[in-house]
Amino acid sequence: MADSDSSSEMTILSHFEELRGRLLKALGALVIDTILSMLVTEQVIHLLALPIGGISQLQSIEVTENVGVFMRVSLTLGVILAMPVIVYQLLMFILPGLLPGEKKWVVIGVPLASIFFLAGVAFAYFVMLTPAVNFLVQFLGVATTPRLSNYIGFVTNLLFWVGICFESPLLVFILAKLKIVTGKGLLRQWRIALVVIAIISAAVTPTVDPVNMVLLMLPLAFLYLVSVLLAFLAR
């Protein structure tokens, strides 16, 4: 009995050690990529300001506001660049018992997750951002000069969360691998999925404009179909 308890304790400790090691690797990648991102952060801020007419259309009020915005954008870029490492470490911790033939899914899943995330960021920037900014700035016809921190916070939140939403196929693949969901079950629950997609789209979309909501719902619905396919492949 004592040997069993000792073995169980060692197993738990080994899992904690593995989790700590993988978190440290993910954190290290995030720190390095954030530092490297600082080299291009200023150019990225100007790029993010294009939908509102350029950086000259924004204003700063607080003394530390510009520095805060610089660090926020650097951290966001760091997360995007470190996403492959973060996803890899997460997958290797959650799916440690993969068979040799199944390990190829990790190799495929990591770049696929990055592609989906970047596709979400690109979709939000090129399709959603300009209509959303125009709607908000021109609402009620009142002249608006947004604060730099408020505008950049709004933009980075939109880009990041739409990118995360585009990661849903990978999440479904992991759940299917863990035998929590199945492809057939997802197909049967497509009506519920559409309701959930509508709720997520309403939460992520920064405006009350239904056009922007539909713009996000369409790719998410397509990604749901991709998720169903990946669920079948996972099982």
Buried (B, 14 or more C-beta within 10 A) or exposed (E): EEEEEEEEEEEEEEEEEEEEEBBEBBBEBBEBBBEBBBEEBEEBBEEBBBBBEEBEBBEBEEEEBEEBBBBBBBBBBBBBBBBBBBBBBBBBBEBEEBEEEEEEBBEEBBEBBBEBBBBBBBBBBEBBBEBBBBBBBEEEEEEEEBBBBBBBBBBBBBBBBBBBBBBBBBBBBBBBBEEEBBBEEBBEEEEEBBEEBBEBBBEBBBBEBEEBBEBBBEBBBEBBBBBBBBBBEBE
